[in-house]
Amino acid sequence: MAARTGSRAERRLKVTLVFDGGSKGNPGPTYGSYWLTSRGLKQEPVQRMVWGEGTNNEAEYRSLIQGLRGLLKRLRKKGIDAKKIALLIKGDSKLVLNQVAGNWKTKNPRLRELRDEALPLTKRFGEIRFVHQERSESVKILGH
């Protein structure tokens, strides 16, 4: 996956965001969760969310977006500049990871809207890397 990096001379706080989403039916009722971990931030439980009707891919995007917003909110509360964060984003959706990283086109208009919502959030961090993980790893971490 693509990575955006800033100056290597800067020391960055490493944060990992794991996200996953799905739907009961496709489309159907959507749900998702995310988990943030870092040595520099207090460990919090997995954040779970439920939305209305949508597809699996839409739920994956919504989970990523909520995770990014949740992290930015935590950083603001602690007075930490997001540019000082090296963010590792992990998920089992190759589609979402590659579209947000800019490796794949986003042809579906609804997914393009969600990608366009996620992109400015990712650009707020000093460094970002996207890593695909197996579904079993997401289930182990997030519980679904």
URZI-V683953 format. One record per pair of residues at least 24 apart in sequence whose ideal C-beta (glycine too) atoms are under 6 Angstrom apart, sorted by sequence separation. I is the first residue (numbers start at 1). GAP is how many residues later the second one is. D is the distance in whole Angstrom. If there is no record, write none. Layout:
BEGIN
i gap d
I GAP D
I GAP D
END
This chain:
BEGIN
i gap d
30 24 4
27 26 5
13 27 5
27 27 6
32 27 5
27 28 5
26 29 5
30 29 4
34 29 6
101 29 5
26 30 5
32 30 6
23 31 6
32 31 3
23 32 6
23 33 5
34 33 3
60 33 4
97 33 5
22 34 5
36 35 6
61 35 6
97 35 6
23 36 5
60 36 5
22 37 5
21 38 3
57 38 6
87 38 5
94 38 5
21 39 4
85 40 5
21 41 6
85 41 6
86 41 4
87 41 5
88 41 5
89 41 5
90 41 5
92 41 6
21 42 4
82 42 4
84 42 6
20 43 6
82 43 5
83 43 4
90 43 5
92 43 4
19 44 4
19 45 5
92 46 5
19 48 5
17 50 5
65 52 6
61 53 4
65 53 5
68 53 4
57 54 6
64 54 6
15 70 5
13 71 6
12 72 6
13 72 5
14 72 5
15 72 5
16 72 5
17 72 5
18 72 5
19 72 5
12 74 4
1 96 6
46 96 6
2 99 4
1 100 5
2 101 6
35 106 6
33 109 5
12 114 6
12 115 6
20 118 4
6 120 4
6 121 6
5 122 5
20 122 5
18 123 5
4 124 5
3 126 4
1 129 4
1 130 6
END
